[in-house]
Amino acid sequence: MSDTPRPSLADQVYDQLLSKILDEEYPVHSRLPAEDVLAQGCGVSRPIVRAALARLRDDGIIQSRRGSGSYVLRRPDRHVVTFVPLESISDVQRCYEFRIDVEGAAAAWAARRRDEEDLAAMEHAYRMMEETYQQNAAAVETDQMLHLAIARAAKNPFFSSVLESLGQQIAFGMKLSRSLTLLDVPVRQDLVLAEHRAILDAIRLKQPDAAQAAMRQHIAAAKDRMFVGGN
């Protein structure tokens, strides 16, 4: 008998609604049915539907308009579900959210404290990632190596230890992001490399605010590349 807990009713409704958004039964910008209609269709109570809708809102997939209902804001890229189970999309997003704050701060401290050895380690990792990109390979290990080199340059072991402890989860998100990039037009590869280059340039020039902004922008962009649509 499996020890895996059964998904809650709200989780099941979340998966059903997300599947319908993915299949464009509810297209981007369309209004979802009213709560009572969804409750009846899913065979659950309205509080269960509200909990599922709240999770979709937290994930940035729908938005609520006062007096008008819930509207589809964006949907996962169709290829996402070939790499990630539907129920894991929230977890991937939460990991990205955490990384935006933590790695943004690490990049700022790296800009203040980096030395020549740190710069060499970051440049080495960047060159390896660039070479792997040119070979159209996943580059997850070299991507992680670069982010870890930046964290180590912050000269605060808490940053690097957090990234190391979350290595598996971070790699999962990076693999998803890289897989989507490989399926997209070549210019997307260049864009991802340029995002990393901007971070390293700001660190090299000892510009903490610019380094933090570049890192936050890069991770937020990777998170957004999971989705299509928008406001």
Secondary structure, 3 states (H helix, E strand, C coil): CCCCCCCCHHHHHHHHHHHHHHCCCCCCCCECCCHHHHHHHHCCCHHHHHHHHHHHHHCCCEEEECCCEEEECEEECCCHHHHCCHHHHHHHHHHHHHHHHHHHHHHHHHHHHCCHHHHHHHHHHHHHHHHHHHCCCCCHHHHHHHHHHHHHHCCCHHHHHHHHHCHHHHHHHHHHHHHHHHHCCHHHHHHHHHHHHHHHHHHHCCCHHHHHHHHHHHHHHHHHCCEEECC
